[in-house]
Amino acid sequence: MKKYIAIIHFLLLLVIVGCGTIYGVAVEERKAGTIAADAKITAAIQKGFLEDSNVKALDISAYCYNGNVYLVGEYDRAPQKERAITIAKGVEGVRSVHTYILLKKKIDTCGTSDNLAIRGKVDAKLVADKDIWSTNVDIKVVQCNVVLLGIVKSSKEIAKATAHAKSVEGVRSVTSYLKSTH
């Protein structure tokens, strides 16, 4: 059953990436060819996660910008994390792999609903800020820790996005993998 859910998740990812491409190209800091290449890398990594018995595809997400891969999520055992990294490094076109993968906590006061609430609040702050093109910022929340990813126009946008994330109640930490074009 879990395998079918993971396959459905992967197919939805492909649909979302495909549908968002036209709009994404209009507001993105990357060129259309780069966006397509990054989407292909991301899909290959997620497919690798689905096909691997060690990696739980729903626990680790892959993001790719200009060939640089970011793995974000949680793992139960060290071999899961190491296997996810190996899979990502083995995909053609990958320039580098960066990780924000935390060991799952058996008892944690931060659960899925807390992560979703934090993500929604950070997203709302970014959308409300007219100085930030919020669609260029991906937000992942792991154990109430916010991870910001994407490519924006300036270091000012990076600083503002990071400040917004830090201002949300319940956020334990903020890690920014945001890059600027200038």
Summary of the structure (lengths in Angstrom):
residues: 182
radius of gyration: 16.0
end to end distance: 46.4
largest distance: 46.4
contacts: 562
relative contact order: 0.12
helix: 49%
strand: 24%
